[in-house]
């Protein structure tokens, strides 16, 4: 199936998309031994197309403990393989930066020879090879689907490129086949493993492998035919040999896969031809049929019946034609007695013989023709079935693409509608604000112009008034002159005649001035009317401006109201975010309470009494819990100051719960190895620590008491546990400090020798059992001794890792001093190493002795299980003593932790094989009550009840004896290691 990249804008990314993708990744990649659900994988694939890369995928995966859980790493490989095939093309680019980490993880898991660890190593190597292949050949898509033309373009029509490309495909296919074979070899094919959850978890990734192998096989065949057409056959002999080997493996694996019930409902696996292609014959390329893998959307229906019916119909018609022709020659009666030639119309014997020979030849020819027709029909049927499979694959791909397009279309349509709404609201508000500003600016400009015009009119009016006043003054002057003239006329009557002409002129001038005065009065009246009109227009403009200002004020109030509503919604959303953050904190606190409560409940579990630990390891756990409390108080204060960010508080709460739970369990386990009085005190302090932790978590969960939550009581309990642990630590060994360095090396060497001796004894016991035992006993002995061998091998790896880490610690911490001086300066640490090494060597020897007795039928299965648990406790003590002074980022420390997990797994294997063998032996030796009478059964029932009471009484006594033995062991260990001397000092 091909996933088409959907063009998405950056703005369409939504937090919900990222959150759902993160949830799907965590659900797809988990520690449950079940197959990855398709819906979760599909969500991961769609997520890479939405974000055009795999940043989210790697950000989530980097937080997963892939190096510590093999099932988790296996499911990560499956999901990552799917993303490389069907995810966005940028998945490869975003993943190249993690190629070195994948390589280191592959080497780390390769140290395990069985189980998911070895499978993870091979799968990681395959993924690294796939990334390198697609990096070198970018023309090949992740799902390897290419046409013949694209395949030719990938080689650029250069025979050297085709030669190199064929070699790279051989390497690629080799990695695929290695994973294929390893998965099958890890399964018990005698059982129906494909219907179990564990079996499906291992088989599910093979669907991706089958899809890759079908394309690689097809391209390899086509490239080899192309190379044989250009190069001599001898040059390509190595290619043909390698292809033949891979052809046989792939054919066998395809055949075995097609018979598994799990694959029948999920994938249609093609079958390769009976014989490999003959590359020395160029025409054989036309006979090659590309294998097509079909992944049906629903349960597939038979698709080969029409072709079979067609072939059968053609064969039947051919046979009918042959029968008709036979009857035409011999007659219908000849079929009743085909060898009666005497009734053939008097024909002589020679003619009959010739006729028979002719008919035999015709029959042979018809048979050959019939066989040819059958072969041709079969070939056509195969081609039609292949074509139908191709069409169904294309149809499934188109349906998948259609569904993907519909989903993406719905998502984009929703995002587009939301963006349109937001854009329309913003655009409306912007337009309204722009219109208001434009109107206000226009009104302001209009008001300015009117104000200027009004000022101009007032100035003109003032000028006119001033000019009229001047005319009035002139008129008054003329009147005074006229009066003076009249006086002069009365005074100068004698000169009247001589001045008549001058008087007439003055009269004319006076009339003209009066006329000019009237004209000016009319002009003044017109100017006054214009001023009144302008004042009215000015008032109208003022009213219009006031109305515009009022409208603008209302619009501004509306916008302010909407802004207030938006702020209210934002405050509501902020409050909702705070509520959700607190709900998330409550959920985390509830999980933390369950973790702490579970540790308290396990203290009362009878099976927990077999768990033991050391005081040094308890002190390391207590110190880690105390540091966590300090960090928790700091982030608690930050959260109280900023309730919108709870991201830093949640991991601290979870880590607090885990460390407190671990401290409680390790304290209880340590109390099993110490005398009664300090054991009771330590157990009660651990319980009190759990109660105080629950009280503190309860305060965090309640909003009313969140601010006053205080973990001082928990810190005090941890201090008491630390004080008790310090008193229980070994105080020293009765040796000179100069001899400590030599003693460490001697003890480690003695431990290695004891483990090697144990391995040799187990091999010898296994050989003797195979020679002398048969049936169920042999099967049980082989299983138990095999698991014991695995445990010894795991202990050997642990001892070597411990030596390397000790050497690194000494080299990094001794400075200019010698190793012996470093051991002497750190005597407590050195004494812990010596004690732990002794315990490991002694435990290996005791377990081999117990296994020898069990194999001989003289020992008890329970004793072997107890020895296994004792070895696990001793190795845990060795690990704790080794890593006390180690750097947390040390590679040797990581190897030691991995080896410790290997020892724990091997111990679990010994216990499981022992229990299984015990159940088999008990089933074999079960009593048969079918022949017993009622009285005999009643008698047996009474005897069994008496035996039960006796065993219960004996169990109670043995438990008391165990307590006394541990107390005595503790005292003797104190005397041997100098505890009493330190106390006396």
Helices and strands as residue ranges (DSSP letters): G 10-12, H 15-28, H 38-51, H 55-61, H 70-86, H 90-95, G 96-98, H 99-109, H 115-136, H 148-155, H 159-185, G 193-195, H 197-203, H 206-228, H 237-258, H 261-264, G 282-287, H 305-330, G 332-335, H 349-491, G 493-495, H 500-603, G 606-610, H 615-641, H 647-671, H 676-701, H 712-728, G 737-739, H 740-772, H 775-813, H 819-825, H 827-856, H 861-883, H 891-924, H 934-976, H 979-984
